[in-house]
Amino acid sequence: MEALLLSIRLALTVSAILLVIGVPLAYWLTFLQWPGKFLVEAVVALPLVLPPTVLGFYLLIAMGSHGPLGRFWQRAFGHGLAFTFTGLVIASVLYSLPFAVQPLAASFESVDRKLLDASSVLGAGRLRTFLRVILPLSIPGVISAIVLSFAHTLGEFGVVLMVGGNLAGATRTVSIEIYDRVQSMDYAQANHIALGLLLFSFVVLSIVYGVNRHLGRIWSPWPAK
């Protein structure tokens, strides 16, 4: 139970941070034109193809006592960053970034440009257009970004193990708890935890798809046939 609560706390924290970071980043990637934008898109998508242990290794080096982020954290707060909950949050934000940015960018991209042009003609600035037009029409993407980043963080293993280790009550998440149970040959308990996580993930994704389909029918400009 302690590992599950820690995982939920981590997933909620990461989801909130990714929503704050992901919305402006997705907006920038969708609407602003810049010759080198593809490089930023590649960096954002990198965790999708990069092995978690590779990302976790370099994050561990950066957060270590001799790494730039670790040294800064030590000077600023008087303690290290690796093998702490805060370190897990930073690593998880980077690892789950594409799961928040890509659904948001896809939703922003699907907004009819005629609506944006009409908003501009009526004198609305970019911020007002975003708040009154783009964001309301992108609610399904926002929901998907929140839930996917939450679910992805909840099931993390490689990055969490590399950066946080296996400290009970501090960095031992539910995925590491399952691994520990298997290592100790406690397959029955590992099965119970894994099955609970599987059912939870299924329910969450079912709710997301159901809500998004319902919202899509409500906001669709064309009547269903």
CYANA upper distance limits for C-alpha pairs under 8 A (distance plus 0.5 A):
  1 MET  CA      5 LEU  CA      6.65
  2 GLU  CA      6 LEU  CA      6.68
  2 GLU  CA    169 GLY  CA      7.09
  3 ALA  CA      7 SER  CA      6.64
  3 ALA  CA    168 ALA  CA      8.18
  3 ALA  CA    169 GLY  CA      7.50
  3 ALA  CA    172 ARG  CA      6.32
  3 ALA  CA    173 THR  CA      5.22
  3 ALA  CA    174 VAL  CA      5.32
  3 ALA  CA    177 GLU  CA      7.16
  4 LEU  CA      8 ILE  CA      6.68
  4 LEU  CA    173 THR  CA      6.92
  4 LEU  CA    174 VAL  CA      5.54
  5 LEU  CA      9 ARG  CA      6.60
  6 LEU  CA     10 LEU  CA      6.60
  6 LEU  CA    169 GLY  CA      7.76
  6 LEU  CA    170 ALA  CA      8.14
  6 LEU  CA    171 THR  CA      8.15
  6 LEU  CA    172 ARG  CA      8.03
  6 LEU  CA    173 THR  CA      6.51
  6 LEU  CA    174 VAL  CA      8.27
  7 SER  CA     11 ALA  CA      6.54
  7 SER  CA    153 THR  CA      8.38
  7 SER  CA    154 LEU  CA      6.12
  7 SER  CA    173 THR  CA      5.55
  7 SER  CA    174 VAL  CA      6.55
  8 ILE  CA     12 LEU  CA      6.54
  8 ILE  CA    154 LEU  CA      7.02
  9 ARG  CA     13 THR  CA      6.66
 10 LEU  CA     14 VAL  CA      6.59
 10 LEU  CA     85 PHE  CA      8.44
 10 LEU  CA     88 LEU  CA      8.23
 10 LEU  CA     89 VAL  CA      7.00
 10 LEU  CA    153 THR  CA      7.88
 10 LEU  CA    154 LEU  CA      7.99
 11 ALA  CA     15 SER  CA      6.47
 11 ALA  CA    149 SER  CA      8.04
 11 ALA  CA    150 PHE  CA      5.35
 11 ALA  CA    151 ALA  CA      7.78
 11 ALA  CA    153 THR  CA      5.72
 11 ALA  CA    154 LEU  CA      6.00
 12 LEU  CA     16 ALA  CA      6.72
 12 LEU  CA    150 PHE  CA      6.83
 13 THR  CA     17 ILE  CA      6.81
 13 THR  CA     89 VAL  CA      7.77
 14 VAL  CA     18 LEU  CA      6.48
 14 VAL  CA     89 VAL  CA      6.61
 14 VAL  CA     92 SER  CA      7.15
 14 VAL  CA     93 VAL  CA      6.13
 14 VAL  CA    149 SER  CA      7.97
 14 VAL  CA    150 PHE  CA      7.64
 14 VAL  CA    153 THR  CA      7.89
 15 SER  CA     19 LEU  CA      6.63
 15 SER  CA     93 VAL  CA      8.50
 15 SER  CA    146 ILE  CA      6.11
 15 SER  CA    147 VAL  CA      8.20
 15 SER  CA    149 SER  CA      6.16
 15 SER  CA    150 PHE  CA      5.92
 16 ALA  CA     20 VAL  CA      7.03
 16 ALA  CA    146 ILE  CA      8.14
 17 ILE  CA     21 ILE  CA      6.71
 17 ILE  CA     93 VAL  CA      7.84
 18 LEU  CA     22 GLY  CA      5.76
 18 LEU  CA     93 VAL  CA      6.94
 18 LEU  CA     97 LEU  CA      7.13
 18 LEU  CA    100 ALA  CA      6.88
 18 LEU  CA    146 ILE  CA      8.37
 18 LEU  CA    149 SER  CA      8.16
 19 LEU  CA     23 VAL  CA      6.46
 19 LEU  CA    100 ALA  CA      7.51
 19 LEU  CA    142 VAL  CA      8.48
 19 LEU  CA    145 ALA  CA      8.00
 19 LEU  CA    146 ILE  CA      7.23
 20 VAL  CA     24 PRO  CA      8.00
 21 ILE  CA     25 LEU  CA      6.85
 22 GLY  CA     26 ALA  CA      6.24
 22 GLY  CA     97 LEU  CA      7.89
 22 GLY  CA    100 ALA  CA      6.48
 22 GLY  CA    101 VAL  CA      5.48
 22 GLY  CA    104 LEU  CA      7.91
 23 VAL  CA     27 TYR  CA      6.62
 23 VAL  CA    101 VAL  CA      7.59
 23 VAL  CA    104 LEU  CA      7.22
 24 PRO  CA     28 TRP  CA      6.58
 25 LEU  CA     29 LEU  CA      6.69
 25 LEU  CA    101 VAL  CA      7.54
 26 ALA  CA     30 THR  CA      6.55
 26 ALA  CA    101 VAL  CA      5.90
 26 ALA  CA    102 GLN  CA      7.68
 26 ALA  CA    104 LEU  CA      6.42
 26 ALA  CA    105 ALA  CA      5.23
 26 ALA  CA    108 PHE  CA      8.26
 27 TYR  CA     31 PHE  CA      6.48
 27 TYR  CA     32 LEU  CA      8.18
 27 TYR  CA    104 LEU  CA      8.47
 27 TYR  CA    105 ALA  CA      7.07
 27 TYR  CA    108 PHE  CA      7.45
 28 TRP  CA     32 LEU  CA      5.72
 29 LEU  CA     33 GLN  CA      8.35
 29 LEU  CA     37 LYS  CA      7.55
 29 LEU  CA     41 GLU  CA      7.91
 29 LEU  CA    105 ALA  CA      7.60
 30 THR  CA    105 ALA  CA      6.43
 30 THR  CA    108 PHE  CA      7.25
 30 THR  CA    109 GLU  CA      6.67
 33 GLN  CA     37 LYS  CA      7.77
 36 GLY  CA     40 VAL  CA      7.84
 37 LYS  CA     41 GLU  CA      6.91
 38 PHE  CA     42 ALA  CA      6.62
 39 LEU  CA     43 VAL  CA      6.81
 40 VAL  CA     44 VAL  CA      6.68
 41 GLU  CA     45 ALA  CA      6.70
 42 ALA  CA     46 LEU  CA      6.41
 44 VAL  CA     97 LEU  CA      7.04
 44 VAL  CA     98 PRO  CA      6.14
 44 VAL  CA    101 VAL  CA      8.33
 45 ALA  CA     49 VAL  CA      8.09
 45 ALA  CA     97 LEU  CA      8.37
 45 ALA  CA     98 PRO  CA      5.88
 46 LEU  CA     50 LEU  CA      6.44
 47 PRO  CA     51 PRO  CA      8.01
 47 PRO  CA     52 PRO  CA      8.02
 47 PRO  CA     55 LEU  CA      8.06
 47 PRO  CA     94 LEU  CA      8.22
 47 PRO  CA     95 TYR  CA      6.07
 47 PRO  CA     96 SER  CA      7.91
 47 PRO  CA     97 LEU  CA      8.33
 47 PRO  CA     98 PRO  CA      7.71
 48 LEU  CA     98 PRO  CA      7.72
 50 LEU  CA     54 VAL  CA      7.34
 50 LEU  CA     55 LEU  CA      7.37
 51 PRO  CA     55 LEU  CA      7.18
 52 PRO  CA     56 GLY  CA      6.38
 52 PRO  CA     95 TYR  CA      8.43
 52 PRO  CA    158 GLY  CA      5.60
 52 PRO  CA    159 VAL  CA      5.74
 53 THR  CA     57 PHE  CA      6.34
 53 THR  CA    158 GLY  CA      5.85
 53 THR  CA    159 VAL  CA      6.41
 53 THR  CA    162 MET  CA      7.28
 54 VAL  CA     58 TYR  CA      6.98
 55 LEU  CA     59 LEU  CA      6.66
 55 LEU  CA     95 TYR  CA      8.32
 55 LEU  CA    159 VAL  CA      7.25
 56 GLY  CA     60 LEU  CA      6.47
 56 GLY  CA     91 ALA  CA      7.89
 56 GLY  CA    158 GLY  CA      7.41
 56 GLY  CA    159 VAL  CA      4.91
 56 GLY  CA    160 VAL  CA      7.89
 56 GLY  CA    161 LEU  CA      8.48
 56 GLY  CA    162 MET  CA      5.72
 56 GLY  CA    163 VAL  CA      6.41
 57 PHE  CA     61 ILE  CA      6.81
 57 PHE  CA    159 VAL  CA      8.39
 57 PHE  CA    162 MET  CA      6.77
 57 PHE  CA    163 VAL  CA      7.93
 58 TYR  CA     62 ALA  CA      6.67
 59 LEU  CA     63 MET  CA      6.52
 59 LEU  CA     91 ALA  CA      7.32
 59 LEU  CA    163 VAL  CA      7.36
 60 LEU  CA     64 GLY  CA      6.33
 60 LEU  CA     82 ALA  CA      6.97
 60 LEU  CA    162 MET  CA      7.24
 60 LEU  CA    163 VAL  CA      5.72
 61 ILE  CA     66 HIS  CA      8.13
 61 ILE  CA     67 GLY  CA      6.18
 62 ALA  CA     66 HIS  CA      8.16
 62 ALA  CA     67 GLY  CA      4.74
 62 ALA  CA     68 PRO  CA      6.24
 62 ALA  CA     69 LEU  CA      5.95
 62 ALA  CA     70 GLY  CA      6.74
 63 MET  CA     67 GLY  CA      5.98
 63 MET  CA     68 PRO  CA      7.54
 63 MET  CA     69 LEU  CA      5.59
 63 MET  CA     70 GLY  CA      4.55
 63 MET  CA     71 ARG  CA      8.17
 63 MET  CA     80 GLY  CA      8.24
 63 MET  CA     81 LEU  CA      6.20
 63 MET  CA     82 ALA  CA      5.84
 63 MET  CA     87 GLY  CA      8.00
 64 GLY  CA     69 LEU  CA      8.08
 64 GLY  CA     70 GLY  CA      5.46
 64 GLY  CA     71 ARG  CA      8.04
 64 GLY  CA     80 GLY  CA      7.82
 64 GLY  CA     81 LEU  CA      7.50
 64 GLY  CA     82 ALA  CA      6.27
 65 SER  CA     70 GLY  CA      5.68
 65 SER  CA     71 ARG  CA      6.25
 65 SER  CA     74 GLN  CA      8.27
 65 SER  CA     80 GLY  CA      7.19
 66 HIS  CA     70 GLY  CA      7.12
 66 HIS  CA     71 ARG  CA      6.73
 67 GLY  CA     71 ARG  CA      6.49
 68 PRO  CA     72 PHE  CA      6.69
 69 LEU  CA     73 TRP  CA      6.61
 69 LEU  CA     81 LEU  CA      8.49
 70 GLY  CA     74 GLN  CA      6.59
 70 GLY  CA     80 GLY  CA      6.57
 70 GLY  CA     81 LEU  CA      6.18
 70 GLY  CA     82 ALA  CA      7.80
 71 ARG  CA     75 ARG  CA      6.76
 71 ARG  CA     80 GLY  CA      8.25
 72 PHE  CA     76 ALA  CA      6.58
 73 TRP  CA     77 PHE  CA      6.24
 73 TRP  CA     78 GLY  CA      7.67
 73 TRP  CA     79 HIS  CA      7.38
 73 TRP  CA     80 GLY  CA      6.83
 73 TRP  CA     81 LEU  CA      6.91
 74 GLN  CA     78 GLY  CA      5.18
 74 GLN  CA     79 HIS  CA      5.26
 74 GLN  CA     80 GLY  CA      5.71
 74 GLN  CA     81 LEU  CA      7.94
 75 ARG  CA     79 HIS  CA      8.27
 80 GLY  CA     84 THR  CA      8.40
 81 LEU  CA     86 THR  CA      7.28
 81 LEU  CA     87 GLY  CA      5.81
 82 ALA  CA     87 GLY  CA      6.00
 82 ALA  CA    163 VAL  CA      6.46
 82 ALA  CA    164 GLY  CA      6.85
 83 PHE  CA     87 GLY  CA      6.98
 83 PHE  CA     88 LEU  CA      8.04
 83 PHE  CA    163 VAL  CA      6.35
 83 PHE  CA    164 GLY  CA      4.40
 83 PHE  CA    165 GLY  CA      6.32
 83 PHE  CA    167 LEU  CA      8.31
 83 PHE  CA    171 THR  CA      7.37
 84 THR  CA     88 LEU  CA      6.96
 84 THR  CA    164 GLY  CA      6.43
 84 THR  CA    170 ALA  CA      7.01
 84 THR  CA    171 THR  CA      6.91
 85 PHE  CA     89 VAL  CA      6.82
 85 PHE  CA    164 GLY  CA      7.73
 85 PHE  CA    170 ALA  CA      6.48
 85 PHE  CA    171 THR  CA      6.35
 86 THR  CA     90 ILE  CA      6.88
 87 GLY  CA     91 ALA  CA      6.67
 87 GLY  CA    163 VAL  CA      7.30
 87 GLY  CA    164 GLY  CA      7.37
 88 LEU  CA     92 SER  CA      6.38
 88 LEU  CA    160 VAL  CA      6.69
 88 LEU  CA    163 VAL  CA      6.98
 88 LEU  CA    164 GLY  CA      6.42
 88 LEU  CA    171 THR  CA      7.80
 89 VAL  CA     93 VAL  CA      6.55
 90 ILE  CA     94 LEU  CA      7.01
 91 ALA  CA     95 TYR  CA      6.65
 91 ALA  CA    159 VAL  CA      7.46
 91 ALA  CA    160 VAL  CA      8.01
 91 ALA  CA    163 VAL  CA      7.77
 92 SER  CA     96 SER  CA      6.36
 92 SER  CA    153 THR  CA      6.85
 92 SER  CA    159 VAL  CA      7.95
 92 SER  CA    160 VAL  CA      8.00
 93 VAL  CA     97 LEU  CA      6.27
 95 TYR  CA    159 VAL  CA      8.19
 96 SER  CA    100 ALA  CA      7.43
 96 SER  CA    149 SER  CA      6.22
 96 SER  CA    152 HIS  CA      7.13
 96 SER  CA    153 THR  CA      7.12
 97 LEU  CA    101 VAL  CA      6.68
 97 LEU  CA    149 SER  CA      8.03
 98 PRO  CA    102 GLN  CA      6.04
 99 PHE  CA    103 PRO  CA      7.40
 99 PHE  CA    145 ALA  CA      6.67
 99 PHE  CA    148 LEU  CA      6.43
 99 PHE  CA    149 SER  CA      5.91
 99 PHE  CA    152 HIS  CA      8.26
100 ALA  CA    104 LEU  CA      7.04
100 ALA  CA    144 SER  CA      8.23
100 ALA  CA    145 ALA  CA      4.68
100 ALA  CA    146 ILE  CA      7.07
100 ALA  CA    148 LEU  CA      7.46
100 ALA  CA    149 SER  CA      6.26
101 VAL  CA    105 ALA  CA      6.50
101 VAL  CA    145 ALA  CA      7.50
102 GLN  CA    106 ALA  CA      6.57
102 GLN  CA    145 ALA  CA      8.30
103 PRO  CA    107 SER  CA      6.72
103 PRO  CA    141 GLY  CA      5.70
103 PRO  CA    142 VAL  CA      7.77
103 PRO  CA    144 SER  CA      6.94
103 PRO  CA    145 ALA  CA      6.12
104 LEU  CA    108 PHE  CA      6.66
104 LEU  CA    138 SER  CA      7.88
104 LEU  CA    141 GLY  CA      5.55
104 LEU  CA    142 VAL  CA      6.43
104 LEU  CA    145 ALA  CA      6.90
105 ALA  CA    109 GLU  CA      6.51
106 ALA  CA    110 SER  CA      6.80
106 ALA  CA    141 GLY  CA      7.84
107 SER  CA    111 VAL  CA      7.30
107 SER  CA    137 LEU  CA      8.39
107 SER  CA    138 SER  CA      5.66
107 SER  CA    140 PRO  CA      8.01
107 SER  CA    141 GLY  CA      5.72
108 PHE  CA    134 ILE  CA      6.99
108 PHE  CA    135 LEU  CA      8.33
108 PHE  CA    138 SER  CA      6.69
111 VAL  CA    115 LEU  CA      8.24
111 VAL  CA    134 ILE  CA      7.08
111 VAL  CA    137 LEU  CA      7.35
111 VAL  CA    138 SER  CA      8.08
112 ASP  CA    116 LEU  CA      7.60
113 ARG  CA    117 ASP  CA      6.71
114 LYS  CA    118 ALA  CA      6.59
115 LEU  CA    119 SER  CA      6.67
115 LEU  CA    133 VAL  CA      7.98
116 LEU  CA    120 SER  CA      6.72
116 LEU  CA    129 THR  CA      7.41
116 LEU  CA    133 VAL  CA      7.86
116 LEU  CA    134 ILE  CA      8.48
117 ASP  CA    121 VAL  CA      6.67
118 ALA  CA    122 LEU  CA      6.74
119 SER  CA    123 GLY  CA      7.12
119 SER  CA    124 ALA  CA      6.07
119 SER  CA    129 THR  CA      6.74
119 SER  CA    133 VAL  CA      8.47
120 SER  CA    124 ALA  CA      5.70
120 SER  CA    125 GLY  CA      7.12
120 SER  CA    129 THR  CA      8.06
124 ALA  CA    128 ARG  CA      6.27
124 ALA  CA    129 THR  CA      6.45
125 GLY  CA    129 THR  CA      6.52
126 ARG  CA    130 PHE  CA      6.52
127 LEU  CA    131 LEU  CA      6.69
128 ARG  CA    132 ARG  CA      6.34
128 ARG  CA    133 VAL  CA      8.43
129 THR  CA    133 VAL  CA      5.79
129 THR  CA    134 ILE  CA      7.06
130 PHE  CA    134 ILE  CA      5.18
130 PHE  CA    135 LEU  CA      6.24
131 LEU  CA    135 LEU  CA      5.96
131 LEU  CA    136 PRO  CA      7.68
132 ARG  CA    136 PRO  CA      7.04
133 VAL  CA    137 LEU  CA      6.86
134 ILE  CA    138 SER  CA      6.64
135 LEU  CA    139 ILE  CA      6.91
137 LEU  CA    219 TRP  CA      8.26
138 SER  CA    142 VAL  CA      6.83
139 ILE  CA    143 ILE  CA      6.64
140 PRO  CA    144 SER  CA      6.65
140 PRO  CA    211 VAL  CA      8.21
140 PRO  CA    212 ASN  CA      5.59
140 PRO  CA    215 LEU  CA      7.47
140 PRO  CA    216 GLY  CA      8.22
141 GLY  CA    145 ALA  CA      6.52
142 VAL  CA    146 ILE  CA      6.75
143 ILE  CA    147 VAL  CA      6.66
143 ILE  CA    208 VAL  CA      7.52
143 ILE  CA    212 ASN  CA      8.39
144 SER  CA    148 LEU  CA      6.26
144 SER  CA    208 VAL  CA      6.92
145 ALA  CA    149 SER  CA      6.48
146 ILE  CA    150 PHE  CA      6.59
147 VAL  CA    151 ALA  CA      6.50
147 VAL  CA    204 VAL  CA      7.81
147 VAL  CA    205 LEU  CA      8.07
147 VAL  CA    208 VAL  CA      7.76
148 LEU  CA    152 HIS  CA      6.36
148 LEU  CA    205 LEU  CA      8.48
149 SER  CA    153 THR  CA      6.49
150 PHE  CA    154 LEU  CA      6.60
151 ALA  CA    155 GLY  CA      6.95
151 ALA  CA    201 SER  CA      6.98
151 ALA  CA    204 VAL  CA      8.37
152 HIS  CA    156 GLU  CA      6.85
154 LEU  CA    174 VAL  CA      8.23
154 LEU  CA    175 SER  CA      8.38
155 GLY  CA    174 VAL  CA      8.14
155 GLY  CA    175 SER  CA      6.50
156 GLU  CA    160 VAL  CA      6.82
156 GLU  CA    175 SER  CA      7.11
157 PHE  CA    161 LEU  CA      6.40
157 PHE  CA    175 SER  CA      6.25
157 PHE  CA    176 ILE  CA      6.89
158 GLY  CA    162 MET  CA      6.70
159 VAL  CA    163 VAL  CA      6.56
160 VAL  CA    164 GLY  CA      5.86
160 VAL  CA    165 GLY  CA      7.45
160 VAL  CA    171 THR  CA      8.19
160 VAL  CA    173 THR  CA      8.40
161 LEU  CA    165 GLY  CA      5.18
161 LEU  CA    166 ASN  CA      7.10
161 LEU  CA    176 ILE  CA      7.69
164 GLY  CA    171 THR  CA      5.82
164 GLY  CA    172 ARG  CA      8.20
165 GLY  CA    171 THR  CA      7.01
165 GLY  CA    172 ARG  CA      7.81
166 ASN  CA    171 THR  CA      6.30
166 ASN  CA    172 ARG  CA      5.37
166 ASN  CA    176 ILE  CA      7.68
167 LEU  CA    171 THR  CA      5.56
167 LEU  CA    172 ARG  CA      5.79
168 ALA  CA    172 ARG  CA      5.68
172 ARG  CA    176 ILE  CA      6.42
172 ARG  CA    177 GLU  CA      7.08
173 THR  CA    177 GLU  CA      6.70
174 VAL  CA    178 ILE  CA      6.78
174 VAL  CA    193 ILE  CA      8.25
175 SER  CA    179 TYR  CA      6.93
176 ILE  CA    180 ASP  CA      6.63
177 GLU  CA    181 ARG  CA      6.75
177 GLU  CA    190 ALA  CA      8.42
178 ILE  CA    182 VAL  CA      6.82
178 ILE  CA    190 ALA  CA      5.57
178 ILE  CA    193 ILE  CA      7.13
178 ILE  CA    194 ALA  CA      7.25
179 TYR  CA    183 GLN  CA      6.65
179 TYR  CA    190 ALA  CA      8.17
180 ASP  CA    184 SER  CA      6.71
181 ARG  CA    185 MET  CA      6.72
181 ARG  CA    186 ASP  CA      5.50
181 ARG  CA    187 TYR  CA      7.03
181 ARG  CA    189 GLN  CA      7.29
181 ARG  CA    190 ALA  CA      5.84
182 VAL  CA    186 ASP  CA      6.14
182 VAL  CA    187 TYR  CA      6.16
182 VAL  CA    190 ALA  CA      6.70
186 ASP  CA    190 ALA  CA      6.79
187 TYR  CA    191 ASN  CA      6.41
188 ALA  CA    192 HIS  CA      6.88
189 GLN  CA    193 ILE  CA      6.80
190 ALA  CA    194 ALA  CA      6.49
191 ASN  CA    195 LEU  CA      6.32
192 HIS  CA    196 GLY  CA      6.65
193 ILE  CA    197 LEU  CA      6.76
194 ALA  CA    198 LEU  CA      6.55
195 LEU  CA    199 LEU  CA      6.63
196 GLY  CA    200 PHE  CA      6.58
197 LEU  CA    201 SER  CA      6.60
198 LEU  CA    202 PHE  CA      6.69
199 LEU  CA    203 VAL  CA      6.64
200 PHE  CA    204 VAL  CA      6.68
201 SER  CA    205 LEU  CA      6.67
202 PHE  CA    206 SER  CA      6.53
203 VAL  CA    207 ILE  CA      6.68
204 VAL  CA    208 VAL  CA      6.85
205 LEU  CA    209 TYR  CA      6.72
206 SER  CA    210 GLY  CA      6.49
207 ILE  CA    211 VAL  CA      6.43
208 VAL  CA    212 ASN  CA      6.50
209 TYR  CA    213 ARG  CA      6.53
210 GLY  CA    214 HIS  CA      6.69
211 VAL  CA    215 LEU  CA      6.58
212 ASN  CA    216 GLY  CA      6.43
213 ARG  CA    217 ARG  CA      6.84
214 HIS  CA    218 ILE  CA      6.90
215 LEU  CA    219 TRP  CA      6.63
216 GLY  CA    220 SER  CA      6.18
217 ARG  CA    224 ALA  CA      8.15
